[in-house]
Amino acid sequence: MESKPGMPNAEAVMALRVVEDVRERVSGVPRRHAVMQLLYAVMVSAYMAVFVYTGSAEGDADRSGGTTMALLLPPLVLSSALVEGAAQRFGGRLRAARRYWMAAVAFGVMLVIFLLWSVIGGGYPWWLSLVSLFATLVVFGARPVGVLLRGGAEAARATVSAPLPRGSRVTTVVIGLVFGAICATLFLPVAVWGTMMASMVLMLISAGATSTWGLRSTGWYWGTTQWCAFGISTGAMFLLAALTIATELISPVVSASTGAVIAASVVVTAFLPGRGDDGYDGEGADGASEA
């Protein structure tokens, strides 16, 4: 069936989106992108704090180090691709300056020092975990905070909510089930490590995929509901890791119950509306790859 005269076709609609995205880039970095980058910086900072505390004299890495990594690594690795996909929705991008990468490299060196200090030196004071938390937050959060203080640009184009594509819905369900399984098997070392390794393999496979089941595509289609569920679930896993290391409060019943709640909350959002824009092309809204 031919389109009616005067009715825009799919190519015209996509061309208008490209123009709007370019306008957003010129006007500045979108505020929502800066907020997402700041929240991601908070998550990385929390990861570093728990990681450094685990290697401290009070952390007892031999007893709880494996548990910590099983709870922290999957959300951290997975969120990187999801956030990248979400960032591609915005015309403005928060590109990393040279000094940012220099600071990140310096921080990586500091992490190696902590690791060697823990293995060779027999541990360090626990309060260094707080130092690492604030240092990481400054390194990764300074730029988005600067954007927010300057008043980041508002998105020029409103997005209409729509159901997630089938591939993104399946990926969201898998994420919820994997998070729940890791928490539920926390006190079964073989099971938790097997679940974590299987999830990491799946993440590596889907991270580079450009179809709707890929992680970047899923991050593109996720709306506020999906991101809130993911953020709360990640926070619960980080808290579970911290309490397991520092206290005796966490039992198999607590971890299994937490896993069930996490799985249910994320899985439910897979069937709730996300963002309706279907312009994902694996490279970004305007075809330019992320810097």
The 8 nearest C-alpha neighbors of each residue, nearest first, counted from 0:
[[1, 2, 3, 4, 8, 6, 9, 7],
 [2, 0, 3, 4, 8, 6, 5, 7],
 [1, 3, 4, 0, 6, 8, 7, 5],
 [2, 4, 6, 5, 1, 7, 0, 8],
 [5, 3, 6, 2, 7, 1, 8, 0],
 [4, 6, 3, 7, 2, 8, 11, 1],
 [5, 7, 4, 3, 8, 2, 11, 9],
 [8, 6, 11, 5, 12, 9, 10, 2],
 [7, 9, 11, 10, 12, 6, 2, 13],
 [8, 10, 12, 11, 13, 7, 14, 6],
 [11, 9, 13, 12, 8, 14, 7, 15],
 [10, 12, 14, 8, 13, 9, 7, 15],
 [13, 11, 9, 15, 14, 10, 8, 16],
 [12, 14, 16, 10, 15, 11, 9, 17],
 [13, 15, 11, 17, 16, 12, 10, 18],
 [16, 14, 18, 12, 13, 17, 19, 11],
 [17, 15, 13, 19, 14, 18, 20, 12],
 [16, 18, 20, 14, 15, 285, 19, 21],
 [19, 17, 15, 21, 16, 20, 22, 14],
 [18, 20, 16, 22, 17, 21, 15, 23],
 [21, 19, 90, 23, 17, 22, 18, 16],
 [22, 20, 24, 18, 23, 19, 90, 17],
 [21, 23, 19, 25, 20, 24, 26, 18],
 [22, 24, 20, 26, 90, 21, 25, 91],
 [25, 23, 91, 90, 21, 27, 22, 26],
 [24, 26, 22, 27, 23, 21, 91, 28],
 [27, 25, 23, 24, 22, 152, 28, 91],
 [28, 26, 24, 152, 25, 91, 29, 23],
 [27, 29, 91, 151, 152, 92, 93, 30],
 [30, 28, 152, 151, 32, 153, 31, 91],
 [29, 31, 151, 33, 32, 152, 153, 34],
 [32, 30, 34, 33, 29, 35, 153, 154],
 [31, 33, 35, 29, 30, 34, 36, 86],
 [32, 34, 143, 36, 30, 31, 35, 37],
 [35, 33, 31, 37, 32, 36, 38, 30],
 [36, 34, 32, 38, 37, 33, 39, 31],
 [35, 37, 39, 33, 34, 38, 40, 32],
 [36, 38, 40, 34, 39, 140, 35, 143],
 [39, 37, 41, 35, 40, 36, 34, 42],
 [38, 40, 36, 42, 37, 41, 35, 43],
 [41, 39, 37, 43, 139, 38, 140, 42],
 [42, 40, 38, 44, 39, 43, 45, 136],
 [41, 43, 39, 45, 44, 40, 46, 38],
 [44, 42, 46, 40, 45, 41, 47, 39],
 [45, 43, 132, 41, 135, 47, 42, 46],
 [46, 44, 48, 42, 43, 47, 41, 49],
 [47, 45, 43, 44, 49, 48, 50, 42],
 [46, 48, 50, 44, 45, 49, 51, 132],
 [47, 49, 128, 132, 45, 51, 50, 46],
 [50, 48, 52, 46, 47, 51, 53, 241],
 [49, 51, 47, 53, 48, 52, 46, 54],
 [52, 50, 128, 48, 54, 53, 49, 47],
 [53, 51, 49, 55, 128, 54, 50, 58],
 [54, 52, 58, 60, 50, 51, 55, 49],
 [55, 53, 117, 51, 52, 60, 58, 122],
 [56, 54, 122, 123, 58, 52, 125, 57],
 [55, 57, 122, 123, 58, 124, 59, 54],
 [58, 56, 55, 59, 125, 124, 52, 53],
 [57, 59, 53, 55, 52, 56, 60, 54],
 [60, 58, 61, 62, 57, 53, 63, 56],
 [59, 61, 64, 53, 63, 54, 62, 58],
 [62, 60, 59, 64, 63, 65, 58, 54],
 [63, 61, 60, 59, 64, 65, 66, 244],
 [62, 64, 66, 60, 65, 244, 61, 67],
 [65, 63, 60, 67, 66, 61, 62, 53],
 [66, 64, 68, 67, 63, 69, 62, 60],
 [67, 65, 69, 63, 64, 68, 70, 185],
 [66, 68, 64, 240, 70, 65, 69, 71],
 [67, 69, 71, 65, 70, 72, 66, 64],
 [70, 68, 66, 67, 71, 195, 72, 65],
 [69, 71, 67, 68, 236, 72, 240, 66],
 [72, 70, 68, 69, 73, 74, 67, 237],
 [71, 73, 75, 68, 74, 76, 69, 70],
 [72, 74, 76, 75, 77, 71, 199, 70],
 [75, 73, 77, 76, 72, 78, 71, 233],
 [74, 76, 72, 78, 73, 77, 71, 79],
 [77, 75, 73, 79, 78, 74, 72, 80],
 [76, 78, 74, 79, 75, 80, 73, 202],
 [79, 77, 81, 75, 80, 76, 74, 82],
 [78, 80, 82, 77, 76, 81, 83, 75],
 [81, 79, 83, 215, 82, 78, 214, 77],
 [80, 82, 218, 78, 215, 84, 214, 83],
 [83, 81, 85, 84, 79, 80, 78, 86],
 [82, 84, 80, 86, 81, 85, 215, 79],
 [83, 85, 215, 218, 219, 81, 87, 82],
 [84, 86, 219, 218, 82, 87, 83, 88],
 [87, 85, 83, 88, 84, 89, 82, 32],
 [88, 86, 283, 84, 89, 85, 284, 83],
 [87, 89, 86, 85, 284, 219, 283, 90],
 [90, 88, 87, 91, 86, 92, 29, 20],
 [89, 91, 20, 24, 23, 21, 92, 88],
 [92, 90, 24, 28, 89, 23, 29, 27],
 [93, 91, 94, 28, 90, 89, 86, 24],
 [92, 94, 28, 95, 91, 33, 32, 143],
 [95, 93, 92, 290, 96, 289, 91, 142],
 [94, 96, 99, 93, 97, 100, 290, 98],
 [95, 97, 99, 98, 94, 100, 101, 93],
 [98, 96, 100, 99, 101, 95, 102, 94],
 [97, 99, 101, 100, 96, 102, 95, 103],
 [100, 98, 102, 96, 97, 101, 95, 103],
 [99, 101, 103, 97, 102, 98, 104, 96],
 [102, 100, 98, 104, 103, 99, 105, 97],
 [101, 103, 105, 99, 100, 104, 98, 106],
 [102, 104, 100, 106, 101, 105, 99, 107],
 [105, 103, 107, 101, 106, 102, 100, 108],
 [106, 104, 102, 108, 107, 103, 101, 109],
 [105, 107, 109, 103, 108, 104, 102, 110],
 [108, 106, 104, 110, 109, 105, 103, 111],
 [107, 109, 105, 111, 106, 110, 112, 104],
 [108, 110, 106, 112, 107, 111, 113, 105],
 [111, 109, 107, 113, 112, 108, 114, 106],
 [112, 110, 114, 108, 113, 109, 115, 107],
 [111, 113, 109, 115, 110, 114, 116, 108],
 [114, 112, 116, 110, 111, 115, 117, 109],
 [113, 115, 111, 117, 112, 116, 110, 118],
 [116, 114, 118, 112, 117, 113, 119, 111],
 [117, 115, 120, 113, 119, 114, 118, 112],
 [116, 118, 122, 114, 54, 121, 115, 120],
 [119, 117, 115, 116, 121, 120, 114, 122],
 [120, 118, 116, 121, 115, 117, 122, 114],
 [121, 119, 116, 117, 122, 118, 115, 123],
 [120, 122, 117, 119, 118, 116, 56, 123],
 [123, 121, 117, 56, 55, 120, 54, 116],
 [122, 124, 55, 56, 125, 117, 116, 121],
 [125, 123, 126, 55, 127, 56, 122, 57],
 [124, 126, 55, 127, 52, 128, 57, 123],
 [127, 125, 128, 129, 124, 130, 52, 123],
 [126, 128, 130, 129, 125, 124, 131, 51],
 [127, 129, 48, 131, 51, 52, 126, 130],
 [130, 128, 132, 127, 126, 131, 48, 133],
 [131, 129, 127, 128, 132, 133, 134, 126],
 [130, 132, 134, 128, 129, 133, 48, 135],
 [133, 131, 44, 48, 129, 135, 130, 134],
 [134, 132, 136, 130, 135, 131, 137, 129],
 [133, 135, 131, 137, 136, 132, 130, 138],
 [136, 134, 138, 44, 132, 137, 133, 131],
 [135, 137, 133, 140, 139, 134, 44, 138],
 [136, 138, 134, 140, 141, 135, 139, 133],
 [139, 137, 135, 136, 140, 141, 134, 102],
 [138, 140, 40, 136, 137, 141, 135, 142],
 [141, 139, 136, 137, 37, 40, 142, 143],
 [140, 142, 144, 137, 143, 139, 145, 138],
 [141, 143, 145, 144, 140, 146, 139, 93],
 [144, 142, 33, 146, 145, 37, 140, 141],
 [145, 143, 147, 141, 146, 142, 140, 148],
 [144, 146, 142, 148, 143, 147, 141, 149],
 [145, 147, 143, 149, 151, 144, 148, 150],
 [146, 148, 150, 144, 149, 151, 145, 143],
 [149, 147, 145, 150, 146, 144, 151, 143],
 [150, 148, 146, 147, 151, 145, 144, 152],
 [151, 149, 147, 148, 146, 152, 30, 145],
 [152, 150, 30, 29, 146, 147, 28, 149],
 [153, 151, 29, 27, 30, 28, 26, 154],
 [152, 154, 29, 30, 155, 151, 31, 23],
 [153, 155, 156, 29, 152, 23, 157, 89],
 [154, 156, 153, 23, 157, 19, 22, 20],
 [157, 155, 154, 158, 19, 16, 20, 153],
 [156, 158, 159, 155, 154, 276, 160, 153],
 [159, 157, 274, 275, 156, 160, 276, 161],
 [158, 160, 275, 274, 161, 157, 276, 273],
 [161, 159, 274, 275, 273, 272, 158, 162],
 [160, 162, 275, 272, 273, 274, 163, 159],
 [163, 161, 272, 273, 271, 164, 270, 275],
 [162, 164, 273, 168, 167, 272, 165, 161],
 [165, 163, 167, 166, 168, 162, 211, 220],
 [164, 166, 168, 167, 169, 163, 211, 212],
 [167, 165, 212, 211, 169, 168, 164, 170],
 [168, 166, 212, 217, 170, 211, 164, 169],
 [167, 169, 269, 165, 171, 166, 170, 163],
 [168, 170, 172, 166, 171, 167, 165, 173],
 [171, 169, 167, 173, 172, 168, 212, 174],
 [170, 172, 174, 168, 173, 169, 269, 167],
 [171, 173, 266, 169, 175, 170, 174, 269],
 [172, 174, 170, 176, 171, 175, 177, 169],
 [175, 173, 171, 177, 172, 176, 178, 170],
 [174, 176, 262, 265, 172, 178, 266, 173],
 [177, 175, 179, 173, 262, 174, 178, 180],
 [176, 178, 180, 174, 179, 175, 173, 181],
 [179, 177, 175, 181, 176, 180, 174, 262],
 [178, 258, 180, 262, 176, 182, 177, 181],
 [181, 179, 183, 177, 182, 178, 176, 184],
 [182, 180, 178, 184, 191, 179, 183, 185],
 [181, 183, 258, 185, 179, 254, 180, 184],
 [182, 255, 184, 180, 258, 254, 181, 185],
 [185, 183, 191, 187, 181, 186, 182, 190],
 [184, 186, 182, 187, 183, 191, 181, 254],
 [185, 187, 184, 188, 251, 191, 183, 250],
 [186, 188, 184, 190, 185, 189, 191, 192],
 [189, 187, 191, 190, 186, 192, 185, 184],
 [190, 188, 192, 191, 187, 193, 194, 184],
 [189, 191, 193, 187, 192, 188, 184, 194],
 [192, 190, 194, 184, 188, 193, 181, 189],
 [191, 193, 195, 189, 194, 190, 188, 196],
 [192, 194, 190, 196, 191, 195, 189, 197],
 [195, 193, 191, 197, 192, 196, 190, 198],
 [194, 196, 192, 198, 193, 197, 69, 191],
 [195, 197, 199, 193, 198, 194, 192, 200],
 [198, 196, 194, 200, 199, 195, 193, 201],
 [197, 199, 201, 195, 196, 200, 202, 194],
 [200, 198, 202, 196, 201, 197, 195, 203],
 [201, 199, 203, 197, 202, 198, 196, 204],
 [200, 202, 198, 204, 199, 203, 205, 197],
 [201, 203, 199, 205, 200, 204, 206, 198],
 [204, 202, 200, 206, 201, 205, 199, 207],
 [205, 203, 201, 202, 206, 200, 207, 208],
 [204, 206, 213, 208, 202, 207, 203, 214],
 [207, 205, 214, 203, 202, 208, 204, 80],
 [208, 206, 205, 209, 204, 213, 203, 215],
 [207, 209, 213, 205, 206, 210, 204, 214],
 [208, 210, 281, 213, 216, 207, 211, 280],
 [211, 209, 212, 213, 208, 216, 166, 281],
 [210, 212, 166, 216, 167, 213, 217, 164],
 [213, 211, 166, 167, 210, 170, 217, 214],
 [214, 212, 208, 205, 216, 211, 215, 210],
 [213, 215, 217, 206, 81, 216, 205, 80],
 [216, 214, 84, 81, 218, 80, 217, 213],
 [215, 217, 219, 213, 211, 218, 214, 84],
 [218, 216, 167, 214, 220, 219, 215, 221],
 [217, 219, 81, 85, 84, 215, 221, 216],
 [218, 220, 85, 84, 216, 217, 221, 88],
 [221, 219, 274, 217, 218, 273, 216, 222],
 [222, 220, 273, 218, 225, 219, 274, 217],
 [221, 223, 273, 274, 224, 225, 226, 220],
 [222, 224, 226, 225, 227, 221, 273, 274],
 [225, 223, 227, 226, 222, 228, 268, 273],
 [226, 224, 228, 227, 222, 268, 223, 221],
 [225, 227, 229, 223, 228, 224, 230, 222],
 [226, 228, 230, 224, 229, 225, 223, 231],
 [229, 227, 225, 231, 226, 230, 265, 232],
 [228, 230, 226, 232, 227, 231, 233, 225],
 [231, 229, 227, 233, 232, 228, 226, 234],
 [230, 232, 234, 228, 233, 229, 227, 235],
 [233, 231, 235, 229, 234, 230, 261, 228],
 [232, 234, 236, 230, 235, 231, 229, 237],
 [233, 235, 231, 237, 232, 236, 230, 238],
 [234, 236, 232, 238, 233, 237, 239, 231],
 [237, 235, 239, 233, 238, 234, 70, 240],
 [236, 238, 240, 234, 239, 235, 233, 241],
 [239, 237, 241, 235, 240, 236, 242, 234],
 [238, 240, 236, 242, 237, 241, 243, 235],
 [239, 241, 237, 243, 67, 238, 242, 236],
 [242, 240, 238, 244, 243, 239, 245, 237],
 [243, 241, 245, 246, 239, 244, 240, 238],
 [244, 242, 240, 241, 246, 249, 245, 239],
 [243, 245, 241, 242, 63, 246, 58, 240],
 [244, 246, 242, 243, 241, 58, 247, 57],
 [247, 245, 242, 248, 243, 244, 249, 241],
 [246, 248, 249, 243, 245, 242, 250, 244],
 [249, 247, 246, 250, 242, 243, 253, 245],
 [250, 248, 247, 243, 253, 254, 242, 251],
 [249, 251, 253, 252, 254, 248, 247, 186],
 [252, 250, 254, 253, 255, 186, 249, 185],
 [253, 251, 255, 250, 254, 256, 249, 183],
 [254, 252, 256, 250, 251, 255, 249, 257],
 [253, 255, 257, 251, 182, 183, 256, 252],
 [256, 183, 254, 258, 252, 257, 253, 251],
 [257, 255, 259, 253, 258, 254, 252, 260],
 [258, 256, 254, 260, 255, 259, 253, 261],
 [257, 259, 179, 182, 183, 255, 261, 256],
 [258, 260, 256, 262, 257, 261, 179, 263],
 [259, 261, 257, 263, 258, 262, 264, 256],
 [262, 260, 258, 264, 259, 263, 232, 179],
 [261, 263, 175, 179, 176, 259, 265, 260],
 [262, 264, 266, 260, 261, 265, 267, 259],
 [263, 265, 261, 267, 262, 266, 260, 228],
 [266, 264, 175, 268, 267, 262, 228, 263],
 [265, 267, 172, 263, 269, 175, 268, 264],
 [268, 266, 269, 264, 265, 270, 263, 271],
 [269, 267, 271, 270, 265, 266, 225, 224],
 [270, 268, 168, 266, 267, 171, 271, 172],
 [269, 271, 268, 267, 272, 168, 162, 163],
 [270, 272, 268, 269, 162, 273, 267, 163],
 [273, 271, 162, 161, 160, 163, 270, 274],
 [272, 274, 222, 221, 160, 161, 163, 162],
 [275, 273, 160, 222, 220, 161, 276, 221],
 [274, 276, 161, 160, 159, 277, 273, 158],
 [275, 277, 278, 274, 158, 159, 220, 279],
 [278, 276, 279, 275, 220, 274, 280, 164],
 [279, 277, 276, 280, 284, 13, 283, 16],
 [278, 280, 277, 281, 284, 283, 216, 219],
 [281, 279, 282, 283, 278, 209, 286, 284],
 [282, 280, 209, 279, 283, 216, 215, 210],
 [283, 281, 288, 286, 280, 287, 284, 289],
 [284, 282, 87, 286, 285, 287, 281, 288],
 [283, 285, 88, 286, 87, 279, 278, 90],
 [284, 286, 283, 17, 287, 20, 90, 282],
 [285, 287, 283, 282, 284, 288, 280, 281],
 [288, 286, 285, 283, 282, 289, 284, 87],
 [287, 289, 282, 283, 290, 286, 87, 281],
 [290, 288, 287, 87, 282, 283, 83, 92],
 [289, 94, 288, 95, 92, 93, 287, 96]]
